[in-house]
Amino acid sequence: MEKKELNIEKIESTKVVEIIKEYKTKSNKDLVLALEFIKKDFELTKENLIRLTDHLDKLEVTYNTLLKEYESRSVVSK
């Protein structure tokens, strides 16, 4: 992301936090802005969790493969 995009994102997130805190008095336009921001954040978080879960699964398989090999060598060494 470019610096300008990060700045816009920070300003938008600050505004969304304010909308969430005072949602009862905010306009429908503000509520829509907050809803869109939350939906975008939800989708990004979901994608990251799926990617991280896949990564974690691969790490576990690799670890177990290496551990099994190590243990098999240790038994032969004894």
LINCOR-V75705 format. One record per pair of residues at least 6 apart in sequence whose ideal C-beta (glycine too) atoms are under 8 Angstrom apart, sorted by sequence separation. I is the first residue (numbers start at 1). J is the second residue. D is the distance in Angstrom with one decimal. If there is no record, write none. Layout:
BEGIN
I/J/D + I/J/D
END
This chain:
BEGIN
19/26/5.0 + 1/9/7.5 + 23/31/6.6 + 26/34/7.8 + 19/30/4.8 + 23/34/7.4 + 19/31/6.9 + 19/33/6.8 + 20/34/6.1 + 15/30/7.9 + 19/34/4.3 + 16/33/6.9 + 15/33/7.1 + 16/34/4.9 + 12/33/7.7 + 16/37/4.6 + 16/38/7.3 + 13/37/7.1 + 12/37/6.2
END
